[in-house]
């Protein structure tokens, strides 16, 4: 038996933030980062709270990749303030931090249910509807995915006004994160009809609106569409899981601080080729791996279908690389010019071990060996 469940109530479209006036809480803790807290954007959150007569305090010491030390500071703030709900405002780091802070605080002092409202300010992680959070052990240089239904937000508010000012480079990285979430969940070993439908729609939206949002940040129609696509992809992978693109990207982020969406985008063409096992002898194969058909379906969704499955998979790889080039995402580590070859290649063995142990690896459509992971990391250095 399989089960599909949506635990998060989603508010979206124009004026979605008006929901904050009528939330069923009277005392909330806003968790966000200093950039949002010190800018005009925070007023979009606090104004409706004030209008609704809701008390609030802020914890603003959120930094990228949710370090364990910062989570501990947030837990201390939570226990001191004792809110009825947490409002997470920001990208994946802020929402993941909020999930972890609430989870750990309630384990220390469980004084009843505390709500979680997630308000994403980037269109990428889908964290507002997932039961996942990633925390970072900066000393060990390892990222740990947390998985629990209790991490899932009660409500999500998707208001594109919050992503209007997102820089083009971040739009590109987070947009390819959306695409990667959808594609990996679509070919996951745990995919089902519900997750597949959500993934297909997210991919269709990316195909039409991602480049538009990148080229013109004031195209609010494209912004809103990508905001919804991010949520759809999150719902998809929350039930179906992901794959080794994420497992390997987690290590690149932990070791070299490469933004998560960018690491996903750089790895994705190589992972598609690995999962499909497409090579120069593929046309003579009588049977293909199951992922080949599913990748071919996605090529069709994007309007890339070719006259056979092998060419369809190749066209999908080419489309991903086309999007990278159009949005100035590096195709290789060498192209970034921020990491020396000695440092990178010295880290590959350790990253491969950690990627194999990563929770996302379990649902990858093709079971990788350590040698497979090492080979992909090696190819990622340069063409």
Beta strands, then each sheet from edge to edge (+ up, - down):
strand 1: 9-12
strand 2: 27-33
strand 3: 55-62
strand 4: 85-90
strand 5: 115-120
strand 6: 132-137
strand 7: 142-147
strand 8: 155-158
sheet 1: 1+ 8+ 5+ 4+ 2+ 3+
sheet 2: 6+ 7-
end
